[in-house]
Structures are given as C-alpha cells and as structure tokens.
Amino acid sequence: MLSQTLDKILSAEQQAAEKTEQAKKQAEEIIADARRQADEIIEKARQASHAEADRLISENKALIDKLLGESSKAAQNEASEIRQRALAKKDRAVNLVIEKIVS
C-alpha cells in the first residue's frame, strides 16, 4: 500500500512536471507570437509614418516652391519698376544736360 501511495505521488509529481513544462512551452509560444504581432504592428506604423512624412514633405515643398515663385515674381516686378525709374531719371538727366547746353 505504501508502495502504491509512493507510486501515485511520483506519478502525480511527474504529471505536474510535464504540465508545467507544457505550460512553459505554451507561454513561450504565446510570447513569441505576441512579439511577432508587435513587430508587424510597429513595422506597419513605421511605414504609415514614413508615408505621412513623405506626403507632408511633398506638400511643404509645393508650398515653398509656390512661395518662392511668388517672391521671385515680386522681385522681378520690383526690378522692372526700378529699371523703369532709372531710365526715366536718365532721360530727365539727358534732357537737362541738353537744355543747359542749348541755353
């Protein structure tokens, strides 16, 4: 009877050890799967953030190009006005010189 009781105890300990090992393996598989899923989520988020950053950069570049174009156009207009004023002053100066020479 003592032998049977010891056999039952040993059997129960062995079963407990096996179940513990199975539980550990299952936990490791669950953790590994969770890590894979987390890596996938992180990669998708990284790709989405890169796509969003590329979109924003593109929008900003277009806006900067537009602003530079407007600025360049304004600068060209201002240069043209300055050129016209300079030519008008030159004409007046020439006319003054001619008037002084003639008079």
C-alpha distances in whole Angstrom, upper triangle without the diagonal:
4,5,5,6,9,10,10,12,14,15,16,18,20,21,22,24,25,27,28,30,31,32,34,36,37,38,40,42,43,44,46,47,48,50,52,53,54,56,58,59,60,62,63,65,66,68,69,70,72,74,75,76,78,80,81,82,84,85,86,88,90,91,92,94,96,97,98,100,101,102,104,106,107,108,110,112,112,114,116,117,118,120,122,123,124,126,127,128,129,132,133,134,135,138,138,139,142,143,144,145,147,149
4,5,5,6,8,10,10,12,14,15,16,18,20,21,22,24,25,26,28,30,31,32,34,36,37,39,40,41,43,44,46,47,49,50,52,53,55,56,57,59,61,62,63,65,67,68,69,71,72,73,75,77,78,79,81,83,84,85,87,89,89,90,93,94,95,96,98,100,100,102,104,105,106,108,110,111,112,114,116,116,118,120,121,122,124,126,126,127,130,131,132,134,136,136,137,140,141,142,143,146,147
4,5,5,6,9,10,10,12,14,15,16,18,20,21,22,24,25,27,28,30,31,33,34,35,37,39,40,41,43,44,46,47,49,50,52,53,55,56,57,59,61,62,63,65,67,68,69,71,72,73,75,77,78,79,81,83,84,85,87,88,89,91,93,94,95,97,99,99,101,103,104,105,107,109,110,111,113,114,115,117,119,120,121,123,125,125,126,129,130,131,132,135,135,136,139,140,141,142,144,146
4,5,5,6,9,10,10,12,14,15,16,18,20,21,22,24,25,26,28,30,31,32,34,36,37,38,40,41,43,44,46,47,48,50,52,53,54,56,58,59,60,62,64,65,66,68,69,70,72,74,75,76,78,80,81,82,84,86,87,88,90,91,92,94,96,97,98,99,102,103,103,105,107,108,109,111,113,114,115,117,119,119,121,123,124,125,127,129,129,131,133,134,135,137,139,140,141,143,144
4,5,5,6,9,10,10,12,14,15,16,18,20,21,22,24,25,26,28,30,31,32,34,36,37,38,40,41,42,44,46,47,48,50,52,53,54,56,58,59,60,62,63,64,66,68,69,70,72,74,75,76,78,79,80,82,84,85,86,88,90,90,92,94,95,96,98,100,101,102,104,106,106,107,110,111,112,113,116,117,117,120,121,122,123,126,127,127,129,131,132,133,135,137,138,139,141,142
4,5,5,6,8,10,10,12,14,15,16,18,20,21,22,24,25,27,28,30,31,33,34,35,37,38,40,41,43,45,46,47,49,51,52,53,55,56,57,59,61,62,63,65,67,68,69,71,72,73,75,77,78,79,81,83,84,85,87,88,89,90,93,94,95,96,98,99,100,102,104,105,106,108,110,110,112,114,115,116,118,120,120,122,124,125,126,128,130,131,131,134,135,136,138,140,141
4,5,5,6,8,10,10,12,14,15,16,18,20,21,22,24,25,27,28,30,31,33,34,36,37,38,40,41,43,44,46,47,49,50,52,53,55,56,57,59,61,62,64,65,66,68,69,71,72,74,75,77,78,79,81,83,84,85,87,88,89,91,93,94,95,97,98,99,101,103,104,105,107,109,109,111,113,114,115,117,119,120,121,123,124,125,127,129,130,131,133,135,135,137,139,140
4,5,5,6,8,10,10,12,14,15,16,18,20,21,22,24,25,26,28,30,31,32,34,36,37,38,40,41,43,44,46,47,48,50,52,53,54,56,58,59,60,62,63,64,66,68,69,70,72,74,75,76,78,80,81,82,84,85,86,88,90,91,92,93,96,97,97,99,101,102,103,106,107,108,109,111,113,113,115,117,118,119,121,123,123,125,127,128,129,131,133,134,135,137,138
4,5,5,6,8,10,10,12,14,15,16,18,20,21,22,24,25,26,28,30,31,32,34,36,37,38,40,41,42,44,46,47,48,50,52,53,54,56,57,58,60,62,63,64,66,68,69,70,72,73,74,76,78,79,80,82,84,85,86,88,89,90,92,94,95,96,98,100,100,101,104,105,106,107,110,111,111,114,115,116,117,120,121,121,123,125,126,127,129,131,132,133,135,136
4,5,5,6,9,10,10,12,14,15,16,18,20,21,22,24,25,27,28,30,31,33,34,36,37,39,40,41,43,45,46,47,49,51,52,53,55,56,57,59,61,62,63,65,67,68,69,71,72,73,75,77,78,79,81,83,84,85,87,88,89,91,93,94,95,97,99,99,100,103,104,105,106,109,110,110,112,114,115,116,118,120,120,122,124,125,126,128,130,130,132,134,135
4,5,5,6,9,10,10,12,14,15,16,18,20,21,22,24,26,27,28,30,31,33,34,36,37,38,40,42,43,44,46,48,49,50,52,53,55,56,58,59,61,62,64,65,66,68,70,71,72,74,76,77,78,80,81,82,84,86,87,88,89,92,93,94,95,97,98,99,102,103,104,105,108,109,109,111,113,114,115,117,119,119,121,123,124,125,127,129,130,131,133,135
4,5,5,6,9,10,10,12,14,15,16,18,20,21,22,24,25,26,28,30,31,32,34,36,37,38,40,41,42,44,46,47,48,50,52,53,54,56,58,59,60,62,63,64,66,68,69,70,72,74,75,76,78,80,80,82,84,85,86,87,90,91,92,94,95,96,97,100,101,102,103,106,107,107,109,111,112,113,116,117,117,119,121,122,123,125,127,128,129,131,133
4,5,5,6,9,10,10,12,14,15,16,18,20,21,22,24,25,26,28,30,31,32,34,36,37,38,40,41,42,44,46,47,48,50,52,53,54,56,57,58,60,62,63,64,66,68,69,70,72,73,74,76,78,79,80,82,84,84,86,88,89,90,92,94,94,96,98,99,100,102,104,105,106,108,110,110,111,114,115,115,117,120,120,121,124,125,126,127,129,131
4,5,5,6,9,10,10,12,14,15,16,18,20,21,22,24,25,27,28,30,31,33,34,36,37,39,40,41,43,45,46,47,49,51,52,53,55,56,58,59,61,62,63,65,67,68,69,71,73,73,75,77,78,79,81,83,83,85,87,88,89,91,93,94,95,97,99,99,101,103,104,105,107,109,109,111,113,114,115,117,119,120,120,123,124,125,126,129,130
4,5,5,6,8,10,10,12,14,15,16,18,20,21,22,24,25,27,28,30,31,32,34,36,37,38,40,42,43,44,46,47,49,50,52,53,55,56,58,59,60,62,64,65,66,68,70,71,72,74,75,76,78,80,81,82,83,86,87,88,89,91,92,93,96,97,98,99,102,103,103,105,107,108,109,112,113,114,115,117,118,119,121,123,124,125,127,129
4,5,5,6,9,10,10,12,14,15,16,18,20,21,22,24,25,26,28,30,31,32,34,36,37,38,40,41,42,44,46,47,48,50,52,53,54,56,57,58,60,62,63,64,66,68,69,70,72,74,74,76,78,79,80,82,84,85,86,88,89,90,91,94,95,96,97,100,101,101,103,105,106,107,110,111,111,113,115,116,117,119,121,122,123,125,127
4,5,5,6,9,10,10,12,14,15,16,18,20,21,22,24,25,27,28,30,31,33,34,36,37,39,40,41,43,45,46,47,49,51,52,53,55,56,57,59,61,62,63,65,67,68,69,71,72,73,74,77,78,79,80,82,84,84,86,88,89,90,92,94,94,96,98,99,100,102,104,105,106,108,109,110,112,114,115,116,118,119,120,122,124,125
4,5,5,6,8,10,11,12,14,15,16,18,20,21,22,24,25,27,28,30,31,33,34,36,37,39,40,41,43,45,46,47,49,50,52,53,55,56,58,59,61,62,63,65,67,68,69,71,72,73,75,77,78,79,81,83,83,85,87,88,89,91,93,94,95,97,98,99,101,103,104,105,107,109,109,111,113,114,115,117,119,120,121,123,124
4,5,5,6,8,10,10,12,14,15,16,18,20,21,22,24,25,26,28,30,31,32,34,36,37,38,40,42,43,44,46,47,48,50,52,53,54,56,58,59,60,62,64,65,66,68,69,70,72,74,75,76,77,80,81,82,84,85,86,87,90,91,92,93,96,97,97,100,101,102,103,106,107,108,109,111,112,113,115,117,118,119,121,123
4,5,5,6,9,10,10,12,14,15,16,18,20,21,22,24,25,26,28,30,31,32,34,36,37,38,40,41,42,44,46,47,48,50,52,53,54,56,57,58,60,62,63,64,66,68,69,70,72,73,74,76,78,79,80,82,84,84,85,88,89,90,91,94,95,95,98,99,100,101,104,105,105,107,109,110,111,113,115,116,117,119,121
4,5,5,6,9,10,10,12,14,15,16,18,20,21,22,24,25,27,29,30,31,33,34,36,37,39,40,41,43,45,46,47,49,51,52,53,55,56,57,59,61,62,63,65,67,68,69,71,72,73,74,77,78,79,81,83,83,84,87,88,89,90,93,94,94,96,98,99,100,102,104,104,106,108,109,110,112,114,115,116,118,120
4,5,5,6,8,10,10,12,14,15,16,18,20,21,22,24,25,27,28,30,31,33,34,36,37,39,40,42,43,44,46,48,49,50,52,53,55,56,58,60,61,62,64,65,66,68,70,71,72,73,75,77,78,79,81,82,83,85,87,88,89,92,93,93,95,97,98,99,102,103,104,105,107,108,109,111,113,114,115,117,119
4,5,5,6,9,10,10,12,14,15,16,18,20,21,22,24,25,26,28,30,31,32,34,36,37,38,40,42,43,44,46,47,48,50,52,53,54,56,58,59,60,62,64,64,66,68,69,70,72,74,75,76,78,79,80,81,84,85,86,87,90,91,92,94,95,96,97,100,101,102,103,106,106,107,110,111,112,113,115,117
4,5,5,6,9,10,10,12,14,15,16,18,20,21,22,24,25,26,28,30,31,32,34,36,37,38,40,41,42,44,46,47,48,50,52,53,54,56,57,58,60,62,63,64,66,68,68,70,72,73,74,76,78,79,80,82,83,84,86,88,89,90,92,94,94,95,98,99,100,101,104,104,105,108,109,110,111,113,115
4,5,5,6,9,10,10,12,14,15,16,18,20,21,22,24,25,27,28,30,31,33,34,36,37,39,40,41,43,45,46,47,49,51,52,53,55,56,57,59,61,62,63,65,67,67,69,71,72,73,75,77,78,79,81,83,83,85,87,88,89,91,93,93,95,97,98,99,101,103,104,105,107,108,109,111,113,114
4,5,5,6,9,10,10,12,14,15,16,18,20,21,22,24,26,27,28,30,31,33,34,36,37,39,40,42,43,44,46,48,49,50,52,54,55,56,58,59,61,62,64,65,66,68,70,71,72,74,76,76,78,80,81,82,84,86,87,88,90,92,92,94,96,97,98,100,102,103,104,106,107,108,110,112,113
4,5,5,6,8,10,10,12,14,15,16,18,20,21,22,24,25,26,28,30,31,32,34,36,37,38,40,41,43,44,46,47,48,50,52,53,54,56,58,59,60,62,63,64,66,68,69,70,72,74,74,75,78,79,80,81,84,85,86,88,89,90,91,94,95,96,97,100,100,101,104,105,106,107,110,111
4,5,5,6,8,10,10,12,14,15,16,18,20,21,22,24,25,26,28,30,31,32,34,36,37,38,40,41,42,44,46,47,48,50,52,53,54,56,57,58,60,62,63,64,66,67,68,70,72,73,74,76,78,78,80,82,83,84,86,88,89,90,92,94,94,96,98,99,100,102,104,104,106,108,109
4,5,5,6,8,10,10,12,14,15,16,18,20,21,22,24,25,27,28,30,31,33,34,36,37,39,40,41,43,45,46,47,49,51,52,53,55,56,57,59,61,62,63,65,67,67,69,71,72,73,75,77,78,79,81,83,83,85,87,88,89,91,93,93,95,97,98,99,101,103,104,105,107,109
4,5,5,6,9,10,10,12,14,15,16,18,20,21,22,24,26,27,28,30,31,32,34,36,37,38,40,42,43,44,46,48,49,50,52,53,55,56,58,59,60,62,64,65,66,68,69,70,72,74,75,76,78,80,81,82,84,86,86,88,90,91,92,94,96,97,98,100,101,102,104,106,107
4,5,5,6,9,10,10,12,14,15,16,18,20,21,22,24,25,26,28,30,31,32,34,36,37,38,40,41,42,44,46,47,48,50,52,53,54,56,57,58,60,62,63,64,66,68,68,69,72,73,74,75,78,79,80,82,83,84,85,88,89,90,91,94,94,95,98,99,100,101,103,105
4,5,5,6,9,10,10,12,14,15,16,18,20,21,22,24,25,27,28,30,31,33,34,36,37,39,40,41,43,45,46,47,49,51,52,53,55,56,57,58,61,62,63,64,66,67,68,70,72,73,74,77,78,78,80,82,83,84,86,88,89,90,92,93,94,96,98,99,100,102,104
4,5,5,6,9,10,11,12,14,15,17,18,20,21,22,24,26,27,28,30,31,33,34,36,37,39,40,42,43,45,46,48,49,50,52,53,55,56,57,59,61,62,63,65,66,67,69,71,72,73,76,77,78,80,81,82,83,86,87,88,89,92,93,94,96,97,98,100,102,103
4,5,5,6,8,10,10,12,14,15,16,18,20,21,22,24,25,27,28,30,31,32,34,36,37,38,40,42,43,44,46,47,48,50,52,53,54,56,58,59,60,62,63,64,66,68,69,70,72,74,75,76,78,80,80,82,84,85,86,88,90,91,92,94,95,96,98,100,101
4,5,5,6,9,10,10,12,14,15,16,18,20,21,22,24,25,26,28,30,31,32,34,36,37,38,40,41,42,44,46,47,48,50,52,52,54,56,57,58,60,62,63,64,66,67,68,70,72,73,74,76,78,78,80,82,83,84,86,88,89,90,92,93,94,96,98,99
4,5,5,6,9,10,10,12,14,15,16,18,20,21,22,24,25,27,28,30,31,33,34,36,37,39,40,41,43,45,46,47,49,51,51,53,55,56,57,59,61,62,63,65,67,67,69,71,72,73,75,77,78,79,81,83,83,85,87,88,89,91,93,94,95,97,98
4,5,5,6,9,10,11,12,14,15,16,18,20,21,22,24,26,27,28,30,31,33,34,36,37,39,40,42,43,45,46,47,49,50,52,53,55,56,58,59,61,62,64,65,66,68,70,71,72,74,76,77,78,80,81,82,84,86,87,88,90,92,93,94,96,97
4,5,5,6,8,10,10,12,14,15,16,18,20,21,22,24,25,26,28,30,31,32,34,36,37,38,40,42,43,44,46,47,48,50,52,53,54,56,58,58,60,62,63,64,66,68,69,70,72,74,74,76,78,79,80,82,84,85,86,88,89,90,92,94,95
4,5,5,6,9,10,10,12,14,15,16,18,20,21,22,24,25,26,28,30,31,32,34,36,37,38,40,41,42,44,46,47,48,50,51,52,54,56,57,58,60,62,63,64,66,67,68,70,72,73,74,76,78,78,80,82,83,84,86,88,89,90,92,93
4,5,5,6,9,10,10,12,14,15,16,18,20,21,22,24,25,27,28,30,31,33,34,36,37,39,40,41,43,45,46,47,49,50,51,53,55,56,57,59,61,62,63,65,67,67,69,71,72,73,75,77,78,79,81,82,83,85,87,88,89,91,93
4,5,5,6,8,10,10,12,14,15,16,18,20,21,22,24,25,27,28,30,31,33,34,36,37,38,40,42,43,44,46,47,49,50,52,53,54,56,58,59,60,62,64,65,66,68,70,71,72,74,75,76,78,80,81,82,84,86,87,88,90,91
4,5,5,6,9,10,10,12,14,15,16,18,20,21,22,24,25,26,28,30,31,32,34,36,37,38,40,41,42,44,46,47,48,50,52,52,54,56,57,58,60,62,63,64,66,68,68,70,72,73,74,76,78,79,80,82,83,84,86,88,89
4,5,5,6,8,10,10,12,14,15,16,18,20,21,22,24,25,26,28,30,31,32,34,36,37,38,40,41,42,44,46,47,48,50,51,52,54,56,57,58,60,62,63,64,66,67,68,70,72,73,74,76,78,79,80,82,83,84,86,88
4,5,5,6,9,10,10,12,14,15,16,18,20,21,22,24,25,27,28,30,31,33,34,36,37,39,40,41,43,45,46,47,49,50,51,53,55,56,57,59,61,62,63,65,66,68,70,71,72,74,76,77,78,80,81,83,84,86,87
4,5,5,6,8,10,10,12,14,15,16,18,20,21,22,24,25,27,28,30,31,32,34,36,37,38,40,41,43,44,46,47,48,50,52,53,54,56,58,59,60,62,63,65,66,68,69,70,72,74,75,76,78,79,81,82,84,85
4,5,5,6,9,10,10,12,14,15,16,18,20,21,22,24,25,26,28,30,31,32,34,36,36,38,40,41,42,44,46,47,48,50,52,52,54,56,57,58,60,62,63,64,66,68,68,70,72,73,74,76,78,79,80,82,83
4,5,5,6,9,10,10,12,14,15,16,18,20,21,22,24,25,27,28,30,31,32,34,35,37,38,40,41,43,45,46,47,49,50,51,53,55,56,57,59,61,62,63,65,67,67,69,71,72,73,75,77,78,79,81,82
4,5,5,6,8,10,10,12,14,15,16,18,20,21,22,24,25,27,28,30,31,33,34,35,37,39,40,41,43,44,46,47,49,50,52,54,55,56,58,59,61,62,64,65,66,68,70,71,72,74,76,77,78,80,81
4,5,5,6,8,10,10,12,14,15,16,18,20,21,22,24,25,26,28,30,31,32,34,36,37,38,40,41,42,44,46,47,48,50,52,53,54,56,58,59,60,62,63,64,66,68,69,70,72,73,75,76,78,79
4,5,5,6,8,10,10,12,14,15,16,18,20,20,22,24,25,26,28,30,31,32,34,35,36,38,40,41,42,44,46,47,48,50,51,52,54,56,57,58,60,62,62,64,66,67,68,70,72,73,74,76,78
4,5,5,6,9,10,10,12,14,15,17,18,20,21,23,24,25,27,29,30,31,33,34,35,37,39,40,41,43,45,46,47,49,51,52,53,55,56,57,59,61,62,63,65,67,68,69,71,72,74,75,77
4,5,5,6,9,10,10,12,14,15,16,18,20,21,22,24,25,27,28,30,31,33,34,36,37,38,40,42,43,44,46,48,49,50,52,54,55,56,58,59,60,62,64,65,66,68,70,71,72,74,75
4,5,5,6,8,10,10,12,14,15,16,18,20,21,22,24,25,26,28,30,31,32,34,36,37,38,40,41,42,44,46,47,48,50,52,53,54,56,57,58,60,62,63,64,66,68,69,70,72,73
4,5,5,6,9,10,10,12,14,15,16,18,20,21,22,24,25,26,28,30,31,32,34,35,36,38,40,41,42,44,46,47,48,50,51,52,54,56,57,58,60,62,63,65,66,67,69,70,72
4,5,5,6,9,10,11,12,14,15,17,18,20,21,23,24,25,27,29,30,31,33,34,36,37,39,40,41,43,45,46,48,49,51,52,54,55,56,58,60,61,62,64,65,67,68,70,71
4,5,5,6,8,10,10,12,14,15,16,18,20,21,22,24,25,27,28,30,31,32,34,36,37,38,40,42,43,44,46,47,49,50,52,53,54,56,58,59,60,62,64,65,66,68,69
4,5,5,6,9,10,10,12,14,15,16,18,20,20,22,24,25,26,28,30,31,32,34,35,36,38,40,41,42,44,46,47,48,50,52,52,54,56,57,58,60,62,63,64,66,67
4,5,5,6,9,10,10,12,14,15,16,18,20,21,22,24,25,26,28,30,31,32,34,36,37,39,40,41,43,45,46,47,49,51,52,53,55,56,57,59,61,62,63,65,67
4,5,5,6,9,10,11,12,14,15,17,18,20,21,22,24,25,27,28,30,31,33,34,36,37,39,40,42,43,45,46,48,49,50,52,54,55,56,58,60,61,62,64,65
4,5,5,6,8,10,10,12,14,15,16,18,20,21,22,24,25,26,28,30,31,32,34,36,37,38,40,41,43,44,46,47,48,50,52,53,54,56,58,59,60,62,63
4,5,5,6,8,10,10,12,14,15,16,18,20,20,22,24,25,26,28,30,31,32,34,36,36,38,40,41,42,44,46,47,48,50,51,53,54,56,57,59,60,62
4,5,5,6,9,10,10,12,14,15,16,18,20,21,22,24,25,27,28,30,31,33,34,36,37,39,40,41,43,45,46,47,49,51,52,53,55,56,58,59,61
4,5,5,6,8,10,10,12,14,15,16,18,20,21,22,24,25,27,28,30,31,33,34,36,37,39,40,42,43,44,46,48,49,50,52,53,55,56,58,59
4,5,5,6,8,10,10,12,14,15,16,18,20,21,22,24,25,26,28,30,31,32,34,36,37,38,40,41,42,44,46,47,48,50,52,53,54,56,57
4,5,5,6,9,10,10,12,14,15,16,18,20,20,22,24,25,26,28,30,31,32,34,36,37,38,40,41,43,44,46,47,49,50,52,53,54,56
4,5,5,6,9,10,10,12,14,15,16,18,20,21,22,24,25,27,29,30,31,33,34,36,37,39,40,42,43,45,46,48,49,51,52,53,55
4,5,5,6,8,10,10,12,14,15,16,18,20,21,22,24,25,27,28,30,31,33,34,36,37,38,40,42,43,44,46,47,49,50,52,53
4,5,5,6,8,10,10,12,14,15,16,18,20,21,22,24,25,26,28,30,31,32,34,36,37,38,40,41,42,44,46,47,48,50,52
4,5,5,6,9,10,10,12,14,15,16,18,20,21,22,24,25,27,28,30,31,33,34,36,37,39,40,41,43,45,46,47,49,50
4,5,5,6,9,10,10,12,14,15,16,18,20,21,23,24,26,27,28,30,31,33,34,36,37,39,40,42,43,45,46,48,49
4,5,5,6,9,10,10,12,14,15,16,18,20,21,22,24,26,27,28,30,31,32,34,36,37,38,40,42,43,45,46,47
4,5,5,6,9,10,10,12,14,15,16,18,20,21,22,24,25,26,28,30,31,32,34,36,37,38,40,41,43,44,46
4,5,5,6,9,10,10,12,14,15,16,18,20,21,22,24,25,27,29,30,31,33,34,36,37,39,40,42,43,45
4,5,5,6,9,10,11,12,14,15,17,18,20,21,22,24,26,27,28,30,31,33,34,36,37,39,40,42,43
4,5,5,6,8,10,10,12,14,15,16,18,20,21,22,24,26,26,28,30,31,32,34,36,37,38,40,41
4,5,5,6,9,10,10,12,14,15,16,18,20,21,22,24,25,27,28,30,31,33,34,36,37,39,40
4,5,5,6,9,10,11,12,14,15,16,18,20,21,23,24,26,27,29,30,31,33,35,36,37,39
4,5,5,6,9,10,11,12,14,15,16,18,20,21,22,24,26,27,28,30,31,33,34,36,37
4,5,5,6,9,10,10,12,14,15,16,18,20,21,22,24,25,27,28,30,31,33,34,36
4,5,5,6,9,10,10,12,14,15,16,18,20,21,22,24,26,27,28,30,31,33,34
4,5,5,6,9,10,10,12,14,15,16,18,20,21,22,24,26,27,28,30,31,33
4,5,5,6,9,10,10,12,14,15,16,18,20,21,22,24,25,27,28,30,31
4,5,5,6,9,10,10,12,14,15,16,18,20,21,22,24,25,27,28,30
4,5,5,6,9,10,10,12,14,15,16,18,20,21,22,24,26,27,28
4,5,5,6,8,10,10,12,14,15,16,18,20,21,22,24,25,27
4,5,5,6,9,10,10,12,14,15,16,18,20,21,22,24,25
4,5,5,6,9,10,10,12,14,15,16,18,20,21,22,24
4,5,5,6,9,10,11,12,14,15,16,18,20,21,22
4,5,5,6,9,10,10,12,14,15,16,18,20,21
4,5,5,6,9,10,10,12,14,15,16,18,20
4,5,5,6,9,10,10,12,14,15,16,18
4,5,5,6,9,10,10,12,14,15,16
4,5,5,6,9,10,10,12,14,15
4,5,5,6,9,10,10,12,14
4,5,5,6,9,10,10,12
4,5,5,6,9,10,10
4,5,5,6,9,10
4,5,5,6,8
4,5,5,6
4,6,5
4,6
4
